[in-house]
Amino acid sequence: MNELAIVSILLATAQARMNEYVVEHLMQSVDDPRTKDVLSMCDVDYGVTLKKLQDAYVLSDNKDYRGMIDLVNDAVAATNDCTNGWKQLLNPPPSSSSLKDDNLKMYCCK
């Protein structure tokens, strides 16, 4: 269980970093204030996600699987906050269309 948990957390962390990079890149390329606000919120959400995943990694290494699962669920919730922000935009940037799919890659099959 420990090895699978660690690999899963590392893969989710790598995807979260990629998503954070995409958000930061999009922030530089949009002018709409509402879109910038949503991107800013997503940037914060990915910061929270990465912190939760890093903490989950430590807990998995200590075999605290219940705590690890709670932190991973919190990380998923933070990425969902970003996805929900996109749903509120009437005209999201075209290059952001894969962000929802990229969020799904963080936790496989939801």
C-alpha positions in Angstrom: 0.0 0.0 0.0 2.7 2.4 0.9 4.5 2.2 -2.5 1.3 2.7 -4.4 0.3 5.6 -2.2 3.6 7.3 -2.7 3.6 6.8 -6.5 0.0 8.1 -6.7 0.9 11.2 -4.7 4.0 11.9 -6.7 2.0 11.6 -10.0 -0.7 13.9 -8.6 1.9 16.4 -7.5 3.6 16.4 -10.9 0.2 17.1 -12.6 -0.6 19.8 -10.1 2.7 21.5 -10.8 1.9 21.3 -14.6 -1.6 22.7 -14.0 -0.2 25.5 -11.8 2.2 26.4 -14.6 -0.6 26.5 -17.2 -2.6 28.8 -14.9 0.3 31.2 -14.4 0.9 31.3 -18.1 -2.8 32.0 -18.8 -2.7 34.8 -16.2 -0.1 36.6 -18.3 -2.1 36.3 -21.5 -5.6 37.4 -20.6 -7.0 40.9 -20.2 -10.5 40.2 -18.8 -10.6 41.1 -15.1 -13.1 38.4 -14.2 -10.9 35.8 -15.9 -7.8 37.1 -14.1 -9.7 36.8 -10.8 -10.6 33.2 -11.6 -7.0 32.4 -12.6 -5.7 34.1 -9.5 -8.1 31.9 -7.4 -6.8 28.8 -9.3 -3.2 29.8 -8.6 -4.0 29.9 -4.9 -5.9 26.6 -5.2 -2.9 24.9 -6.8 -0.7 26.2 -4.0 -3.0 24.6 -1.5 -3.2 21.4 -3.5 0.6 21.1 -3.7 1.0 21.7 0.0 -1.7 19.1 0.8 0.0 16.6 -1.5 3.4 17.2 0.0 1.9 16.7 3.5 0.2 13.6 2.3 3.5 12.3 1.0 5.0 12.7 4.5 2.0 10.9 6.1 2.2 8.0 3.6 5.9 7.6 4.4 4.9 7.4 8.1 2.1 4.9 7.2 -0.6 7.3 8.4 -3.0 6.3 5.7 -6.1 7.8 7.1 -4.4 11.2 7.4 -2.9 10.8 3.9 -6.4 10.1 2.4 -7.9 13.1 4.2 -5.1 15.4 2.7 -5.5 13.9 -0.8 -9.3 14.5 -0.6 -8.6 18.1 0.5 -6.2 18.5 -2.5 -8.9 17.2 -4.8 -11.4 19.7 -3.3 -9.0 22.6 -4.0 -8.7 21.6 -7.7 -12.4 21.3 -7.9 -12.7 24.9 -6.7 -10.6 25.9 -9.7 -12.8 23.9 -12.1 -15.9 25.4 -10.6 -14.5 28.9 -11.1 -14.0 28.1 -14.8 -17.7 27.1 -15.1 -18.7 30.6 -14.0 -16.8 32.2 -16.9 -18.8 33.0 -20.0 -15.8 33.2 -22.2 -12.8 31.3 -20.8 -9.5 31.6 -22.7 -9.4 29.0 -25.6 -6.1 27.6 -24.3 -7.7 26.8 -20.9 -10.1 24.2 -22.3 -7.9 21.3 -21.2 -7.5 22.6 -17.7 -10.5 20.6 -16.5 -9.1 17.5 -18.2 -5.7 18.1 -16.6 -7.4 18.4 -13.2 -8.9 14.9 -13.8 -5.5 13.5 -14.5 -4.5 14.4 -10.9 -6.8 11.8 -9.5 -7.2 9.4 -12.3 -10.8 8.7 -13.0 -13.2 10.9 -11.2 
